[in-house]
Amino acid sequence: GIVVDPKNGIQMAISFVVGALCSAVAGYMGMRVAVEANVRTATAAEQSLESAFRISFYAGSVLGLAMVGLAVIGMSVIFLVTGQAHAVLGFSFGASTLALLAKAGGGIYTKTADIAADLVGKVEIGIPEDDPRNPAVVADNVGDNVGDVAGMGADIFDSYVASTVAVMLLGASFAETLQYQYTVIPLILCTLGVFASLLGIQFVRVREGGKPGAALNRGTIITCIIYIAMLLVLVFLGHVNMAIFWSAFVGIVAGVLIGFTSDYFTNDQHKPVQQTAKESTSGSAITIITGFSYGLISILPSILGVVIATLISFNVTQASGLPGVYGIGVAAVGMLAISGMIVSADAYGPIVDNARGIAEMAGMDHEVIARADVLDSAGNTAKAITKGFSISAAALTVLALFAAYAEVVEANGMAITISLREPLVVAGVLLGATAPPIFSALLMLSVTHNAFDMIEEIRRQFREKPGILAGTEMPDYDRCVGLAAQGALSSLVLPTFLAVGLPLLVGFVLGPDALGGFLGGAIFTGVIFALFMANAGGLWDNAKKYIESGKFGGPGSEAHKAAVVGDTVGDPFKDTAGPSINTLITVMSLVSSLFAPIIAVFHLF
């Protein structure tokens, strides 16, 4: 069981700091390499598509492998030193808190600049996307690194650690004889995943005229196959329960399928994007309604994937004599085990996006920019797949954390009943259901508020320095970078308070049962909002790119203007609010588990 003990508190605090540090170091390494690589990628694109792809993908794999490596080392060391699964909870909370700040802060930063640059540059003045005359162009490119490299890395780092910790906590509640084995299994599953990713990354290659997107998908599928083979070896040589294999297997398959459904809704080869682009010819309102509706439909396949993975892993594990919830956790760990490969493909996106920007700002040849565009569109699809993947993994993770929360409360001698017949629980569910929408609103309002200030600043520069558009004066890039950074930092206070404060408030006032309901409600609306926002945003973005490739009147047409409006609405959806929600749910679940021993004893009702 788990007892409140001051020594545990000190261990927890140290482990919290270590968790935040590991996540920060991985993000820092990823950003450093991304910044170095985007110039090299632009230069390499002068030679061939192949070398540009190789540089950008290997640079992305630095973040992918640093992240999983640091996570596994950090968790293993803390577990070895303290011998307690509970101490690793602090590591997870540290990683999640950092992820919340990195993802929400980075998301506000990058979209403030992006929206301002697009609305003044493309719509008002009609200059291209990465034109150096636009004062916000540097802030926009910096934002790609902040939000998409560091932010996304921290976000998956957080799900990766949280799922492992949830399973370790569940394993620690087993009978004495099985306890150690089932506490260590999740760490072993992660370690195998690191090696599978290392091998899978070697298979990602593109020949001249090849398709980068296909290469990334091939790498993912090969990584999965290697990982499944490793699991089989583990089960037979390590005499591990076969249910562990099946649960992890179901998790991997669900993860890949969910990734491909995001691809269907956000890739311009398929109907949703083409339909949205086509209907943009009748104005921006129709663009938004169409994209919004497809975004809502896109929730279903992913939720089905999560539901099927949950039911199969639960029942298989239950049948083998272990608690079924443990299986759900293992499915989440299995899904996230190949994160090394997934994050590598994801970090490749912003690197090629920036390489394209650099090529345009440096006035490189048309064919260089065309090559960069090919790389960039594969990067966008990779980003969409990663988002679907990380959201569904977070959904499974939080289900496991939910079970871990109940375990912690029961270990402290409180019976917990989360039944919808109890008015307190219903109150908790309803309160929990409002957290993700309000959190999203706070983040998106910050984006609009900050973008408003930046748009004023850009217009001021164009007004006061007419030489900027003529190309005789330099715009003041620093002002825009400063505005984005200040705005993002000051906007973080309220959302962070919401994530940490709300569960504590509900727990201390309404008690552990209501807090259980609160987590349940937040999981349901959180997953739905996150999926909808990620997919709708990606769809609008690619509908705009589809029109820019010369369809339905091409750039500058009425359809293009409508699509730019859709894309601008989708920006904070897919890059600020959507991906931050899964971190929000994880943080709320971890706070609840950490404070459960105290809440079990002190609460008003």
N, C-alpha and C positions, 0 to 999 in steps of 0.2 A: 504493500500500500504506500500512499504518499502522505507524509506528515509535514506540518509546517515546522521548520527548524532553521534558526538563523544561519547556520553554516550553508544550508541549501541556498539561502538568499544570496550569499556572497558568491557562491559558485554560479548562480543564475546570472548575477550582474556581470561577472567576468565573461561568461559565455555569450551574453547579450552583445557585449562590446566586440568580442571575437567575430560573431556572426555579421555584425554591421561592417566590420573591417574587411572580412573576406569578400563580401559582396562589393564593397567600395573598390578594393584592389582589382578585382576582376573587371569591374566597369572601367576603371582608370586605364588598365592595360588595353582593353578593347578600344577605348577612345584614342589613346596615343597611337595605336597601330592604324586605326581607321584614318586618322588625320594624315599619317605618313603615306598611307596606301592610296588615298584618292588622287594625289598628284601623280603618283607612279602609274596608276591605272589609266589616267588620261593620256600620259606619255606613251604607255604601252599600246593604247588603242590606235596610235599612228602606225604601229607595225602590223598587228593582227588582233582579231577578236580573241584568239586562243590565249595569247600572253596577257591581255587585259583581264580576261576572265580568271586566269590562274592567279594573278597577283591579288585581285579583289577577293576571290573566294578563300585563298589561304590566309589573307589578312583577317577575314571574318572568322576563320577557324581558330585564330588566336583567342578571340573572346569566347567562342564555344567551348574550347578545351580548358582554358583558364578557369572558366566558371564552374564546370563540373568537377575539375580537379580540386580546386580550392574548397568546394562544397564537401566533397567526400573526405578530404584530409581534415577539414575543420570538424566535421561531425565525428569522425573516427577518433581524433585526438581527444576531444572533450569526453566522449564515451569511455575511452580507455583510461583517462586520468581520473574521472569521477566514478566510473562504474555504474552510473545511473542514467537511464533513458530520460528522466525528468530534467536533468541538467541541459540536455540537448535542446529542450524546449526554448531555453533562453537564446540559444544560437539562432533558432528559427525565428524567434520574435525580433532579434536584432536584424536579421536579413530582411524580414518583412517590413520592418519600420523603414529601413533604408530604401527598400523597393518602393514603398508608398511615396516617399519624398522624391526619389529619382524619377519615378514614372509620372506622378502627377505634376511635379515641378517641371520636369523635362518636357512633358506633354503641353503644359501651358506655354512654356518658352518657345518651343518649336512652332506651335500653331499660331501664336501671336504674330510672329515674323512672317510665317507662310501666308496667312490670310491678308495681312497688310500689304505684303509684296505683290500678291496676286491681284487684289482689288484695285490698288492704285496703278500698278504696272500694267497688267494685262487689260483690265476693263476700262480704266479711265484714260490712260495715256497710249495703250496699245503697243508696249514694247515687249519683247519675248521674256520667257520665264526667268532665265538667269542673267539678264542683261546687267553689266556692271554699272550702268547709269542709275539703277534702282538703289536708293540708300538702304533698303532692307535686305538686299541680296546676301550680304555677309551673315547677318543675323539668321536668315533662313537656312543657309548652309551649316552654320554652327549648330542650329537647332536640330538638324538631321542627326548629328552626332550625339547631342545631348539626349534627345528623346528616343531615337531609334536604336542607337548602339548601347549607351549606358543604361537608358531606361528599360529597354526590352530585355537586356541582359540581366539586370537586377530583378526584373519581374519574373523571368523563368527561374532564376537562381532561387527566388523565394518559393515558388511552387515546388521546385525540385527538393529543397530542404524540408519544406513543410510536410510534403507527402511522406518523406522518409521518416521524419520525426513522429508523425501520427502513427505510422506502423510500428515504430520502436516503442511508443507508449502503450499501444495495444498489446504488443508482444510482452512487455514488462508486466502486464496484468495476468499473464497465464500462470498455470501451476508451476511450482518451483523447478520441477524436472525439465520442463520445456522452455522455461523463461529465457535463459541465455540464448539458446539457439534462435528463437523467434524474435529476439531483440536485435540480433546481429544480421539476420537474413536481409532486411532492407538495405543495409550498408553493402552487403555482398552484391545484391542486385544492381545497385548504383555503380559499383566498381566495374562489374562486367560491362555495363552500359558505356563507361568511359572507354574501355578497350574496343568495344564494337564501333563506337563513333570514330576512334582513331583509325581503324581499318577502313571504315566506310568512306571517310574523307578522301582516301587515296583513289577511290574509283570515280571521283567527280572530275571529268575532263570534257573539254569542248574542242572540236576541230573547227577550222575556218569554215564559216557557213553553217555550222551546227546550231542547235537550239540550247541556250544556257538553261532554260527552264527544265527541259527534259533531263539535262545532266544533274540538276539539283534533285529532281524527283528520283532519279536512278540511285543517287547516293543515299537518299533516305531509305529506299526500299532495300538496298543491299545491307545497310546498317541494321535494319530490322531483321533480315534473314540471319546475319551473323549473330545477332543478339539472341534470337530464338535458339539457334544451334548451341550457343554457350549455356543457355538456361537448361537445355536437355542434358548437357554434360554435367552441370551442377546437380540436377535432380538425381541422375544415376550414380555419379561418383560420390556425391556428398550425402546420399541417402536422405534427400529432402522430400517432404510430402509433395506428391504429384499435384495437389491442389494449388500449390504455389506457382508451378509452371503454368497451369491453365489460367489462373487469375492474371498473371503477368502477360500471358499470350493474348487474352481477351483485351487487356488494356492497350497493348501495342496495336492490335488490329483496329480497335475503336479509334485510337489516336490518328492512325493513317487515314481511315475512312472519313473522319471528321475534317481532317486537313483537305481531303479531296472535295468534300462538299463545299467548303469555303471557296475552293478553287473554282467550282462550277458557278457559284454566284458572283465571283469577282473577276473572272478571266474573260477577256474580250473575244475569246473563241466561242463563247456560249451565249444562249439566248438572253438571259437577264440583262447583261451589259449592252448587247446589241439593241435589244428592245428599248432600253432606257435612252440610248443614244438616238435611236430613231425618233422617239417621242419628244426629244429635246427640240425638234424642229417646230413644235407647237408651243414653246415657251418654258420658262423656268419653273412655273408652278407644276406643270405636268412632269417635268424631270424629277422634281422632288417627290411628288406623290408616287410615281412609278418606283423610284429607288427605295423609298420608304417601305412600300408594300413588299417588294422583293426581299428587303432586309428582314421584314417580319416573317416571311415564309421560310427564310434561311435558318430560322431558329430550330425548326422541326427536325431536320436530319441530324443535327448535332445533339439535340436533346435525346433523340432516339438512340444514338450511339452511346451516350452516357447511361441511359436507362438499361439498355441491353447489357453493357459491361457490368453495371451494378448488380443486376439480377443474376447473371451467369456466375460472376466471381463469388457472390454471396452464397449461392446455393451449392456450388462445387465445394467451397471451403467448409460450409456447414456439414455437407455430406461426409467429408473426410474426417470429421470429428473435431475440427478447430472452430472457433467462433467465426461466423460468416462475415462479420464486419472487417476482420483481419484481411479477408480476401479482397474486399473493396479497396482497402488501402494498398494492397499489393498491386491491384490493377492500376492504381494511380502511379505507383512507383514504376511499374512496367511501361506505362505510357510515357513517363518523363525520363526513363532511363537513357533514351537515345537523344536527350537534350543537346549533347555535344554537337551532333550533326545538325539538329534543327536550328540551334542558335547560330551555327556557322553560316547556314543558308540565309538566316535572317539578317545577320550583321553585314552580309554581302550587299544587301539592298541599299542601305544608306551610303555605302562606300561608292557604288557605281552611280548612284544618284548625284553625289557630290562630284564624281569624276566628270559626269556629263556637264555639270554646272561650270566646272573649271575649264573644260574644253570650250564651252560657249564664251565664257568671260575672256579666255585667252585668244579667242578668234581663230581656233584651229580649223582645219579643213572640214568640208561638209561630210566627207566619208567617215572622219573620226567621230563626229557627232552622231552620225547614223549608227555606227558600231556601238557607241555609248548608249544610244536609245534601245538597241536590241538587248543589251545587258540590263538596262534600267527596267524594261517591262518585265523581264524574268524576275528582277528584284522585287517588283511590286507584288507579283503573284506569290513569291516566297514569303513576303511579309504577311500577306493575307492568310496563307496556310498556317504560318506560325501562330497568328492570332487565334485562329479557330482551335488549333492544337493546345495553346496555353490556356485558353478559357475552359475547354472541356477537361483538361488535366486539373485545373484549379477546382472545377466542380467536383470531381472525384476526390481530390485532396481534402476539400472542405467537408465532404461526407465522412471521410475517415477522421478528420479533426473533430467533427461533431460527435462521433462515437467516443473519441479520446476524451472529450469534455465530460461526457456522461460517466466514463470510467473514473476520471479524477474526482468527480463529485461523490461517486459511490465509494471510492477508496477512503473518503473522509467520513464514511458512516452515514451518509444521507441517501435515502432512497430517492431516485429521480423518476418522475412520471411525466413524459411529454405527450399528453393526450389532448386532443382538440375538444374533449368534453369539459376540460378545466378552463374557467373563464380567464384565469391568470395566464395560462399558456396561450390562449387565443389573443389576449392583449399583447403578449410578447411577439406572436407571429405577425400581427398587424403592424406593430412598431418596427419589427425587423424588415418587413417588406418595404417600408418607406425609406430605409437607409440608402440603398443603392441609387434610387431616382434622385434623392436630394443631393447625394454626393456628386452625381453626374452633373446636376444643375449648377452646383457651386463651381465645379471645374470649368464648365462651359461658359458660365457668366464671367469668370475670370478672364477667359480667352477673349470674349467679345469686348470686355471693358479695356483690357490691355491693347487689343488690336485697334480700338477706337483711338487711344492715345497715339499709337504708332502711326496710324493713317494721317492724323493731324500733323505729326512730325515730318512725314514724307512730303505731304502737300506743302508744308512750310518751306522745306528745302527746295522744292521745285519752284516755289514762288520767289523766294529770296535769292536763289542762285540760278538764274535762267541758263547759265553756262553749262549746267549739269547735262541737260538734254542734248545740247550741241556737242558735248564731249570735251569742252575746254576746261571745265571745273570738276574737281573730285567731289563726290557726295560725302557727307559726314557719316561713315558707316558706324563709328563708335557710339554715336548717340542712340542708334537703333538697337545695337547690341545691349547697351546699358539699360534702355527702357525694357527690353524683353526680360533681362535678368532680374531687375528690380521688381517688375510686375509679378514674375513667377514666384519669387521668394515671398513677397508679401501676401500672395494669394494662398499660400499653403497652410496658414495657421488654422483656419476654420475647418477645412476637410480633415486635417490630421486630428484635430480635437474631436471631430465627429467619430472618426474610426476608433479612437482609444476610449473616449469618454462615454459614448452612448451605451456600449455593452456594460460598462461598469455601473452606469446610472440605473439601467434596467435591472441588473443583477442585485445591486444593493437595495433597491427599492422593492422590486417585485419578487426577488428570490430566484434560486437556481432553475426551477421548472420554467418560469417565464423567460429566463435567459436562454434556455434550450429552445423554446419557441421562437425567440428573437433571432437566434442563429438560423433556425430553419427558414423563417420568413425571408431573411437576408439572402440565404443561399438561392431560394427560388427566384426572386426578382433579380438578384445580381447576375445569375447565369443568363437569364433571358435578355436583360438589358445589354450585357457585355457582348453576347453573340450578335444581337440585332445591330448594335452600333458599329462593331468591327466590320460586319459584312455589308451593311448599307453604305458605310463610308468608303470601303474599298470599291464597291460597285460604282458609285458616283465618280470616283477618281478615274477608274478605267473607262467609263463611258466618255469622259472628257478626252482621255488619251486616244480613244477609238476615233472620235471626231477629228482630233488633231492629226491623225494619220491620213486624213484626206477624205473621210467618209462624211456624208450629209452636209457638204458645203465646206468642210475643212476649217482651219483656223480663221478667226475673224468673222465667221458667218453668224447668223442669229442663233442657230443651233449650238454653236460653240459658246456663245455668251451665256445661253441658258445652262449649258453643261458646266461652265465655270462656276455659276451660282451653286449648282448641285454639289460640285466638288468642294466648294468653300464651306458649305453646310456640313459636308461629310468629314472635312478635316478634323474638327474637334471631336466628332463622333468616333472616328477610327483611331486617332492618335492621342487623344487626351482622355476622354471619359471612358470609352470602351475598355481599353487595356488596364485602366487603373482600378476598375471595379473588382477584378478578381483579387488584386492585392488587398483591397478594402475588406473583402470577405475573409481572406486569410488572416489579416491583422485582427479583425473582430473575434474570430474563432480562437486565435492564440491568446489574446488578452483574456478571454473568458476562461480558457484552460489554466492560465497562469494564476488568475485570481480566484478560481473555483474553490480552493480550500478555505479562503477567507469568506467568500460569498456564502458557502454552505453553512457557515456559523452565524454571520451577521447579515440579516436582511430584514426589512420592515414587515413585509406581508408574508 
